[in-house]
């Protein structure tokens, strides 16, 4: 971290999940659902925090 950016180090916490499903009906298809939840990210010396919830649906197909 830069000396003058105003953020502290090592305060963030992150949890999440990753679910993978490979349907037998469609060979080569891989479906994935992911969730990521960051809390207290970029905690500033003033006490301000940033957090978010992120969800992804991913479909991969191998030919």
ZIFENBEL-V20789 format. One line per field, one symbol per residue. phi: phi as a letter, one per 20 degrees, with the letter a starting at -180 (. if undefined). psi: psi as a letter, one per 20 degrees, with the letter a starting at -180 (. if undefined). A space follows every 10 residues. Layout:
phi = ???
psi = ???
This chain:
phi = .ffdendedn dfcbcabbdd cdfffcfnec dccccccecl flfeffofcc bbccccdccd cee
psi = qqhkijqrpk iqqpraqopp pnphhnpipo pppqppopqk qloqiiiqrp qrpppqpppp pp.
